[in-house]
Amino acid sequence: MARHKTHYEDCDVLVVGGGMAGTGATFEARHWGRDMKIICVEKANIDRSGAVAQGLYAINCYMGMQWGENQPEDHVRYARNDLMGMVREDLGYDMARHVDSTVHMFDEWGLPMMKNEETGRYLREGKWQIMIHGESYKPIVAEAAKKSADKIYNRIMITHLLMDESQENRVGGAVGFNMRTGDFHVFRAKAVIVAAGGASHIFKPRAVGEGMGRTWYAPWSNGSAYALPIAAGAKMTQMENRIVLCRFKDGYGPVGAYFLHLKTYTQNANGENYEKKWYEQTKELVGEYIDHHPTPTCLRNHAFIQETMAGGGPIHMVTTEAFQDPHLETVGWENFLGMTVGQAVVWASQNIDPKYTNPELTTSEPYVMGSHATCSGAWVSGPEDLSPPEYFWGYNRMLTIDGLFGAGDTVGGSAHKFSSGSFTEGRLAAKAAVKYIEDKKAEGLKVSDKQCEDFKTKVYKPLETYTVAQNEITGGTVSPSYISPIQGLQRLQRIMDEYVGGIATNYMTNANMLKRGLELLAWLEEDLENVGAEDYHQLMRAWELKHRALTSQCVTEHTMFREETRWPGYYYRGDHMKLDDDNWHCLTVSRRDPKTGKFSMEKVPVYHIVDENEKKKAS
Ligand SMILES: Cc1cc2nc3c(=O)[nH]c(=O)nc-3n(C[C@H](O)[C@H](O)[C@H](O)COP(=O)(O)OP(=O)(O)OC[C@H]3O[C@@H](n4cnc5c(N)ncnc54)[C@H](O)[C@@H]3O)c2cc1C
């Protein structure tokens, strides 16, 4: 172990992950904590890291309050509707009331915003989306973070949270390793903000083998945002609410600009509008939710999946009409060139010119995240002026561990934040984290050298395992005494795929399958003690896998707990096929005991704050 040098850094605010939420947190921490020491640690390079790395074509969350376009209440109703009622309205409202100020800063910082020539306003793509030339989006927000932080550490993967030894349930920092130098890094911090993105590749992806890595959600989002707090004993919420997306086939290019701006539409192989065919059947499952406007994302997926199972596929996006307009044709291509260049490459390789051929669509494998049309993540305190007592314990966006905050994909219950809302939530978390420190809540922290050394031994164990076990390799990478990260990953993905509602079963699962899935995940956990890594890159893969595996356990426990099919089209509980508002109009919350590794589950009321407040005002 001596060959891996240890570096110590003591700071006030530590931000884990420098994506959208992490850059927002780093920027805002400096605003409120002028004299504080602020450190941001990023697994990749902050200039091009996270889900926005390649760029985006639209900012998907902007109210437009200055022009009276939307109010935060409207956004709460929208997110609530899309998630079939299951959101934390305090968190959603809080994000929505601040998100416009974030977007105005992006504009000031030089992000090229498209303007409506007639009105001079930002060009709307849809009710919530505004269009940008967003190739430079990530470098721009990274610059704001770089100017704000005392130091940004790139290429360091955080593997564990440190806990305070003087007071129970209080965070003390985090540890990780640099995957280029191999050095071990200890960050002792008074407050930690986890902003490490969502989780792709926990379910077997459609693209395997030669196409592996081609997913809709960022392939490097490995669930650290969930595994770090779960391992430390923080509560999580709505982890069953994985997301499945309707995307262009094989390249997973987003469809938002196509639907909203180009006004393209979908049809089955016979040229029919298949969605209305499934109306009655969907109504049987979810009742009046199918009549809501806009149709919740999961229910549109449901029609797609049913139509394909009934033999109506392939489903196509009708682009050939819109693409006759040269302007729309340009927008259609630019949308991918600035955001998902792989989709344009796939079309070129498959001889698809959307002007003449309607491209095929597919439904993706499930992803776990908290910022899109989905709300998995940590159970956090809301803001003091909005949150009911069950949702409030002192500091906005603080998890159930003192001093540990979250933002973006990390935070559960608050869907439809997207890039701008995640940055905004980072700002909110940072403001609260600074206040927590100023209130002297982090006094007397004790993080012993022993705690750090113990983690160091754990972190490098896969290298030691490989060093010893490589002598027993029988052929290729096969060894009786270790498994490689890719072998472990594929095993995890099959368990999740086949037992927890992935593509293999058309998103279907039930209690028996979930129970079996949990057994297999427990054995995988045992075997991951023997994961081997031949170099520092593989060491990162080993820890990504461990974080994915822990996230998967939590997802499976939650899926088992909720005995209904709340979101048909995201997944189905075959043994409880209907939405059940009488018993399950509630949020699910879990906690894994760090000592025993056992999960406990509870139901927590879902409060519909916006309309309740309006009812009160009216009466
Ligand atoms: C293909 C695609 C298209 C999208 N389109 C849009 C759009 O058009 N408009 C829009 O507004 N939003 C869009 N989004 C959503 C938006 O990108 C996310 O909502 C947002 O990036 C979430 O922010 P985050 O900070 O939580 O995660 P991220 O931005 O992904 O940041 C997480 C960061 O944590 C780092 N990290 C992970 N693990 C560790 C670790 N263990 N240690 C240290 N660092 C770690 C990662 O490298 C990454 O930099 C899109 C997302 C995708 C994937």
The ligand as a Tripos MOL2 file, in Angstrom:
@<TRIPOS>MOLECULE
LIG
   53    58     1     0     0
SMALL
NO_CHARGES

@<TRIPOS>ATOM
      1 C1        -28.3340   12.3260  -23.9130 C.3       1 LIG1
      2 C2        -28.8760   13.3220  -22.9340 C.ar      1 LIG1
      3 C3        -29.6000   14.3820  -23.3750 C.ar      1 LIG1
      4 C4        -30.0860   15.3250  -22.4970 C.ar      1 LIG1
      5 N1        -30.7460   16.3780  -23.0150 N.ar      1 LIG1
      6 C5        -31.0540   17.4100  -22.2310 C.ar      1 LIG1
      7 C6        -31.5550   18.6010  -22.8170 C.ar      1 LIG1
      8 O1        -31.7390   18.6910  -24.0280 O.2       1 LIG1
      9 N2        -31.8040   19.6450  -21.9960 N.ar      1 LIG1
     10 C7        -31.5970   19.5920  -20.6520 C.ar      1 LIG1
     11 O2        -31.8270   20.5950  -19.9770 O.2       1 LIG1
     12 N3        -31.1410   18.4580  -20.0690 N.ar      1 LIG1
     13 C8        -30.8590   17.3730  -20.8270 C.ar      1 LIG1
     14 N4        -30.3460   16.2250  -20.2690 N.ar      1 LIG1
     15 C9        -30.3340   16.0810  -18.8000 C.3       1 LIG1
     16 C10       -29.1200   16.7210  -18.1080 C.3       1 LIG1
     17 O3        -27.9840   16.4210  -18.8100 O.3       1 LIG1
     18 C11       -29.0690   16.2070  -16.6710 C.3       1 LIG1
     19 O4        -30.2910   16.5150  -16.0530 O.3       1 LIG1
     20 C12       -27.9420   16.8320  -15.8400 C.3       1 LIG1
     21 O5        -26.7060   16.7040  -16.4810 O.3       1 LIG1
     22 C13       -27.8780   16.1930  -14.4530 C.3       1 LIG1
     23 O6        -26.8890   16.8490  -13.7100 O.3       1 LIG1
     24 P1        -26.0100   16.0930  -12.6040 P.3       1 LIG1
     25 O7        -24.9770   17.0640  -12.1320 O.co2     1 LIG1
     26 O8        -26.8770   15.4450  -11.6220 O.co2     1 LIG1
     27 O9        -25.2640   14.9240  -13.3980 O.3       1 LIG1
     28 P2        -24.0880   15.0700  -14.4540 P.3       1 LIG1
     29 O10       -24.1790   16.3460  -15.1880 O.co2     1 LIG1
     30 O11       -24.0570   13.8140  -15.2400 O.co2     1 LIG1
     31 O12       -22.7740   15.1620  -13.5550 O.3       1 LIG1
     32 C14       -22.3140   14.1160  -12.7300 C.3       1 LIG1
     33 C15       -20.8010   14.2580  -12.6020 C.3       1 LIG1
     34 O13       -20.3020   13.4310  -11.5540 O.3       1 LIG1
     35 C16       -19.0840   12.8290  -11.9670 C.3       1 LIG1
     36 N5        -18.9020   11.6220  -11.1550 N.ar      1 LIG1
     37 C17       -19.6450   10.4820  -11.2090 C.ar      1 LIG1
     38 N6        -19.2250    9.6230  -10.2760 N.ar      1 LIG1
     39 C18       -18.2090   10.2310   -9.6120 C.ar      1 LIG1
     40 C19       -17.3660    9.8300   -8.5330 C.ar      1 LIG1
     41 N7        -17.5120    8.6400   -7.9460 N.pl3     1 LIG1
     42 N8        -16.4000   10.6800   -8.1210 N.ar      1 LIG1
     43 C20       -16.2470   11.9080   -8.7130 C.ar      1 LIG1
     44 N9        -17.0100   12.3250   -9.7330 N.ar      1 LIG1
     45 C21       -17.9950   11.4990  -10.1620 C.ar      1 LIG1
     46 C22       -19.3020   12.5580  -13.4390 C.3       1 LIG1
     47 O14       -18.0940   12.3720  -14.1300 O.3       1 LIG1
     48 C23       -20.0570   13.8300  -13.8640 C.3       1 LIG1
     49 O15       -19.1800   14.8470  -14.2590 O.3       1 LIG1
     50 C24       -29.8620   15.2130  -21.1060 C.ar      1 LIG1
     51 C25       -29.1400   14.1160  -20.6370 C.ar      1 LIG1
     52 C26       -28.6520   13.1750  -21.5370 C.ar      1 LIG1
     53 C27       -27.8600   12.0100  -21.0220 C.3       1 LIG1
@<TRIPOS>BOND
     1     1     2 1
     2     2     3 ar
     3     2    52 ar
     4     3     4 ar
     5     4     5 ar
     6     4    50 ar
     7     5     6 ar
     8     6     7 ar
     9     6    13 1
    10     7     8 2
    11     7     9 ar
    12     9    10 ar
    13    10    11 2
    14    10    12 ar
    15    12    13 ar
    16    13    14 ar
    17    14    15 1
    18    14    50 ar
    19    15    16 1
    20    16    17 1
    21    16    18 1
    22    18    19 1
    23    18    20 1
    24    20    21 1
    25    20    22 1
    26    22    23 1
    27    23    24 1
    28    24    25 2
    29    24    26 1
    30    24    27 1
    31    27    28 1
    32    28    29 2
    33    28    30 1
    34    28    31 1
    35    31    32 1
    36    32    33 1
    37    33    34 1
    38    33    48 1
    39    34    35 1
    40    35    36 1
    41    35    46 1
    42    36    37 ar
    43    36    45 ar
    44    37    38 ar
    45    38    39 ar
    46    39    40 ar
    47    39    45 ar
    48    40    41 1
    49    40    42 ar
    50    42    43 ar
    51    43    44 ar
    52    44    45 ar
    53    46    47 1
    54    46    48 1
    55    48    49 1
    56    50    51 ar
    57    51    52 ar
    58    52    53 1
@<TRIPOS>SUBSTRUCTURE
     1 LIG1         1 GROUP 0 **** ****
